[in-house]
Amino acid sequence: MDEYKLSRRVLRIKPSATLALTARAKALAAEGKAVIALTAGEPEFETPLNIRQYAVAELQKGGIVSRYTPAAGLPELRKAVAAKFKRDNGLEYSPEQCIVSCGAKHSIFNALAAMVEDGDEVIVPAPYWVSYPEMCSFLGARPVFVDTSGTGMVLTPEALKAALTPKTRVVLINSPGNPTGAVWTEQQQRDLARVLEGSDIFVISDEIYEKLIYEGRHFSFACASQDAWSRTVTVNGSAKAFAMTGWRVGYAAGPRPIIDAMIALQSHSTSNPATVSQLATIKALEKDPVELPEWRASYLRRRDAFLAALNSIPGLRCDKPGGAFYVFPEVRGWFGKHHGDTALNSDTDICNALLAKSLVATVPGVEFGAPGYLRISYALSDREVAEAIKRIKEFAAALK
């Protein structure tokens, strides 16, 4: 074929900027360059040994590990997911109200696909995770962005009310948030829940970073009221808290009609997640990893190192994130400056220059609906964080 006519829906979506920049950094590293990639939302820690050993034992045993499971996941894992939501979040779900998918991203896509029609609107607080608007667009819905940069990166009831229209179908909530690390308080979420009371608007609450909180505490939106519970699909997974990104297991829980629709879709798309990954996740969900307090302490130490460094550099400003493993500095103070013969007129310019001149890979805020910012992941070793800070300071000192 000389010409390939692709579907309009797939042409509406852009490749993931975070994955693309991470790949670019890895390509430079493969050329022998000492790149420090502050791009990926991936713990640098190993999956806990007891989980890996359990998975190896299951593989050696054979049997079920070699077989398909029900599309919604192993019954034992759905039971473990329901128990996790009750234990950690105070949320009551039956195993039949839970679905296991190929990552939290997959769960969110399935939920949106079950909820929206062409032309529906989805409220997306900005800054947002890069995949939210692309999922909406692919499914024919229109993402409606609500800027939160002036309210501490938190959606306010007033802003939510102003964004609602008769076409609003879904509100996306992400706390702790990617890319900002903002943690929405219980009261803030209860206030949002009251705005939605009595409506036919769904909520998807993405809580994948719930175990990585340094200030405040986690609150699940569905706990706000019975009304909130009845309209919410709560999404989580094993990737961040258990350092299991490569195992590709996410899960969601919510009202039975929505979950049943998600299961039907999954049965005709991916079917079940890998059986060995499901078995490993059953082990993981028995209790938090013993390593988690040490991991949190490491993240907190690295966060504070970046905060101190970034806020000491002229032209940069960085608020303290309460969770996740990102800092999100504002870099507009560098606009109009030059690094050698390279002009810096946008966050994308700064991102490209940092990589080209200092071999530090970051993600421009424009990809998250927040031009003028950079997302920096501190899910790296202390040594890499110290070296990244040194290079960023040297880059800043060379600006004219």
C-alpha positions in Angstrom: 0.0 0.0 0.0 1.2 3.5 -0.8 -1.2 5.3 1.5 -2.6 4.2 4.8 -5.9 5.7 5.9 -6.1 5.5 9.7 -9.1 6.0 11.8 -10.0 9.6 12.8 -10.2 8.5 16.5 -6.6 7.2 16.6 -5.4 10.3 14.7 -6.9 12.5 17.4 -4.4 11.2 20.0 -0.8 12.2 20.6 1.9 9.8 21.8 2.7 10.1 25.5 5.2 12.9 26.0 6.6 11.3 29.2 7.2 8.0 27.5 8.7 9.8 24.4 11.1 11.9 26.5 12.1 8.9 28.6 12.8 7.0 25.4 14.9 9.9 24.1 16.9 10.0 27.3 17.5 6.2 27.1 18.6 6.5 23.5 21.2 9.1 24.5 22.3 6.9 27.3 22.7 4.0 24.9 25.1 6.3 22.9 27.3 6.4 26.1 26.1 9.8 27.3 25.6 10.3 31.1 22.0 11.3 30.9 19.9 11.8 34.1 16.3 11.1 33.3 13.9 12.9 35.5 11.0 12.0 33.3 9.4 8.7 34.2 6.9 8.1 37.0 8.5 4.8 38.0 10.0 3.8 41.3 13.7 2.9 41.1 13.3 0.3 43.8 12.9 -3.4 43.2 9.6 -5.2 43.7 9.8 -6.6 47.3 11.6 -9.9 47.4 8.7 -11.8 49.0 6.4 -10.9 46.1 9.0 -11.9 43.5 9.7 -15.2 45.3 6.0 -15.9 45.5 5.6 -15.3 41.8 8.6 -17.6 41.0 7.1 -20.3 43.2 3.8 -20.1 41.3 5.6 -20.3 38.0 7.5 -23.3 39.0 4.3 -25.0 40.4 2.6 -24.6 37.0 -1.2 -25.1 36.7 -3.3 -22.0 36.9 -0.3 -19.7 36.2 -0.2 -21.1 32.6 -3.9 -20.5 32.0 -6.4 -17.7 31.3 -8.3 -16.3 34.2 -11.8 -14.7 34.1 -11.7 -11.4 32.2 -12.3 -9.4 35.3 -9.4 -11.1 37.2 -8.9 -14.0 39.5 -11.8 -14.3 42.0 -9.2 -14.5 44.8 -7.6 -11.2 43.6 -11.0 -9.4 43.3 -11.7 -10.5 46.9 -8.3 -9.1 47.9 -9.0 -5.8 46.1 -12.3 -5.5 47.9 -10.5 -6.2 51.2 -7.9 -3.6 50.4 -10.5 -0.9 49.7 -12.2 -1.7 53.0 -9.0 -1.8 55.1 -7.2 1.2 53.6 -10.0 3.4 52.4 -13.1 2.6 54.4 -14.9 1.7 51.2 -17.3 -1.2 51.1 -17.4 -3.2 47.8 -18.2 -6.8 47.0 -15.6 -8.7 44.9 -18.2 -8.5 42.0 -17.9 -4.7 42.2 -14.1 -4.9 41.5 -12.2 -5.4 38.2 -8.6 -6.1 37.7 -7.0 -4.6 34.6 -3.6 -4.2 32.8 -2.6 -1.2 34.9 -4.4 1.7 36.5 -4.3 3.5 33.1 -6.2 0.6 31.6 -8.8 0.8 34.4 -9.3 4.5 33.8 -9.7 4.0 30.0 -12.3 1.2 30.6 -14.2 3.4 33.0 -14.3 6.4 30.6 -15.3 4.0 27.8 -18.2 2.8 29.9 -19.4 6.3 30.8 -19.1 8.7 27.8 -20.8 9.2 24.5 -19.7 11.3 21.5 -19.9 14.9 22.4 -20.0 14.4 26.2 -17.8 16.6 28.3 -15.2 15.5 30.9 -14.0 17.9 33.6 -10.2 17.6 33.7 -8.5 19.8 36.4 -5.3 21.2 35.0 -2.4 20.5 35.5 -3.4 16.9 34.5 -1.8 13.6 33.8 -1.0 13.5 30.1 -3.2 10.5 29.2 -6.5 11.9 30.5 -7.3 14.2 27.6 -6.1 11.7 25.0 -8.4 9.0 26.4 -11.3 11.5 26.3 -10.6 12.5 22.7 -10.2 8.9 21.5 -13.6 8.0 22.9 -15.2 11.1 21.3 -15.7 13.1 24.5 -14.4 16.6 25.0 -12.0 17.3 27.8 -12.9 20.6 29.6 -9.8 21.9 31.3 -10.2 23.8 34.6 -7.0 25.7 35.7 -6.1 25.1 39.3 -2.7 26.9 39.3 -4.2 29.8 41.3 -5.8 27.6 44.0 -2.9 25.4 45.1 -3.4 22.9 42.3 -6.8 21.9 43.8 -10.2 22.0 42.1 -12.5 24.3 44.0 -16.3 24.0 44.2 -16.7 27.4 42.6 -14.5 26.4 39.6 -16.3 23.1 39.3 -19.7 24.8 39.3 -18.6 27.2 36.6 -17.3 24.4 34.4 -20.5 22.2 34.5 -22.8 22.2 31.5 -25.7 19.9 30.5 -23.1 17.9 28.5 -20.9 17.2 31.5 -20.7 13.5 32.1 -17.5 12.8 34.1 -15.3 14.6 36.6 -11.7 13.3 36.9 -10.0 13.5 40.3 -6.4 12.7 41.0 -5.0 12.9 44.5 -2.1 12.8 45.1 -1.7 14.3 41.7 0.5 13.8 38.8 2.3 16.1 37.8 1.9 18.4 40.8 2.0 16.0 43.8 -0.9 18.0 45.3 -2.9 16.2 48.0 -6.6 17.2 48.1 -7.9 17.3 51.7 -11.0 15.5 52.9 -12.9 18.8 53.3 -11.9 19.9 49.7 -13.3 16.7 48.3 -16.4 16.7 50.4 -17.1 20.2 49.1 -16.8 19.0 45.5 -19.1 16.0 46.3 -21.8 18.4 47.4 -21.6 20.3 44.1 -22.4 17.0 42.3 -25.2 15.8 44.6 -28.3 14.8 42.7 -26.7 15.1 39.3 -26.1 12.3 36.8 -22.4 13.0 36.6 -19.8 10.3 37.2 -16.5 10.6 39.0 -13.3 8.7 38.3 -11.0 9.0 41.3 -7.4 8.1 40.4 -5.7 7.2 43.6 -2.6 5.4 42.4 -0.2 7.5 44.6 -2.2 7.1 47.8 0.6 5.4 49.7 3.1 8.1 48.9 2.0 11.1 51.0 4.3 13.2 53.1 2.0 16.0 54.4 -1.7 15.4 55.2 -3.4 12.1 54.7 -5.2 10.3 51.9 -9.0 10.6 51.5 -11.0 8.7 48.9 -13.6 10.7 47.1 -16.2 7.9 47.3 -16.0 8.2 51.1 -17.5 11.7 51.0 -21.1 10.5 51.1 -23.4 7.7 49.9 -24.2 9.9 46.9 -20.5 10.2 46.1 -20.0 6.5 46.4 -22.9 5.9 44.0 -21.3 7.9 41.2 -17.6 7.1 41.7 -15.2 4.5 40.2 -12.1 4.4 42.4 -8.9 3.4 40.6 -5.7 2.1 42.1 -2.9 -0.4 41.4 0.3 -2.0 42.5 2.7 0.0 40.4 3.7 2.8 42.7 3.4 1.6 46.3 4.8 -1.8 45.5 7.3 -0.9 42.9 5.5 -3.1 40.4 5.3 -1.0 37.3 6.4 -3.8 35.0 3.8 -6.3 36.3 1.0 -4.2 34.8 -1.8 -4.7 37.3 -4.4 -2.0 38.1 -7.8 -2.3 39.6 -11.0 -0.4 40.1 -14.2 -0.6 42.2 -17.5 1.1 41.9 -21.3 0.5 41.4 -22.0 -2.8 39.8 -23.6 -1.5 36.5 -20.4 0.4 35.7 -18.0 -2.4 36.7 -20.1 -4.9 34.7 -19.8 -2.6 31.6 -16.0 -2.3 32.1 -15.8 -6.1 32.4 -17.7 -6.6 29.2 -15.4 -4.2 27.3 -12.3 -5.8 28.8 -13.5 -9.3 27.8 -13.4 -8.2 24.1 -10.1 -6.2 24.3 -7.3 -7.5 26.5 -9.1 -10.2 28.5 -7.3 -10.8 31.8 -4.0 -9.3 32.9 -1.1 -11.8 33.0 -2.0 -14.6 35.4 1.4 -14.5 37.1 1.1 -10.8 37.7 -2.3 -11.3 39.3 -1.0 -14.0 41.6 1.9 -11.7 42.6 -0.7 -8.9 43.3 -2.7 -11.2 45.6 0.5 -11.5 47.7 1.2 -7.8 47.5 -2.2 -6.8 48.8 -1.9 -8.9 51.9 -0.2 -5.9 53.6 1.9 -2.9 52.8 5.5 -3.7 51.9 7.8 -3.6 54.9 10.1 -1.5 52.7 7.4 1.3 52.2 8.4 3.5 55.2 12.0 3.5 54.0 10.9 4.2 50.4 8.8 7.1 51.6 11.7 8.5 53.7 13.9 8.3 50.6 11.3 10.1 48.4 10.9 12.8 51.1 14.6 13.4 51.4 14.9 13.7 47.6 11.8 16.0 47.4 13.2 18.3 50.0 16.6 18.4 48.3 15.0 19.5 45.0 12.8 22.0 46.7 15.7 23.7 48.5 17.8 23.7 45.3 15.1 24.9 42.9 13.8 27.7 45.2 17.4 28.9 45.6 17.8 29.4 41.8 16.9 32.9 40.5 13.9 32.7 38.1 12.5 29.5 39.5 9.6 28.9 42.0 8.5 25.6 43.4 5.6 24.8 45.8 5.9 21.9 48.2 4.1 18.8 46.9 2.3 16.7 49.6 2.6 13.4 47.8 3.6 11.3 44.7 7.3 11.7 43.6 7.3 14.8 41.5 8.2 18.5 41.9 6.6 21.0 39.5 8.6 24.2 39.4 7.5 27.3 37.6 10.2 28.3 35.1 8.7 31.5 33.5 11.5 33.5 35.2 13.9 32.0 32.6 11.8 33.1 29.6 13.6 35.5 27.4 17.0 34.3 28.6 19.7 32.5 26.6 21.9 29.6 27.2 24.8 30.2 24.8 23.0 30.8 21.4 19.9 28.9 22.6 16.9 31.2 23.3 14.6 30.1 26.1 11.0 31.3 25.3 8.9 28.4 26.6 9.0 25.5 28.9 9.6 23.3 25.9 12.7 25.3 25.0 14.0 24.9 28.6 13.3 21.2 28.5 15.2 20.7 25.2 18.1 22.9 26.3 18.5 21.1 29.7 18.7 17.8 27.8 21.0 19.1 25.0 23.4 21.2 27.2 23.3 19.4 30.6 22.0 15.9 29.8 19.1 16.3 32.2 15.8 15.1 30.9 12.6 16.7 32.2 9.0 17.1 30.9 7.6 20.4 29.8 4.5 21.6 31.7 2.7 22.3 28.5 2.2 18.6 28.1 0.2 18.6 31.4 -1.8 21.7 30.4 0.5 24.0 32.4 2.8 26.0 30.2 5.6 27.6 32.1 6.3 24.6 34.3 8.6 21.5 34.3 7.8 18.2 35.8 10.7 16.6 37.6 10.5 13.1 38.9 12.6 12.4 42.0 12.1 8.6 41.8 15.9 8.2 41.4 18.8 7.4 43.6 20.2 10.0 46.0 23.4 10.2 43.9 21.4 10.9 40.7 19.3 13.5 42.4 22.4 15.3 43.7 24.0 15.2 40.3 20.8 16.4 38.6 20.6 19.4 41.0 24.3 20.2 40.4 23.7 20.2 36.6 20.6 22.3 36.8 22.4 24.9 39.0 25.3 25.0 36.5 22.8 25.4 33.6 21.1 28.3 35.5 24.4 30.0 36.2 25.2 30.1 32.5 22.0 31.9 31.5 22.3 35.4 30.1 
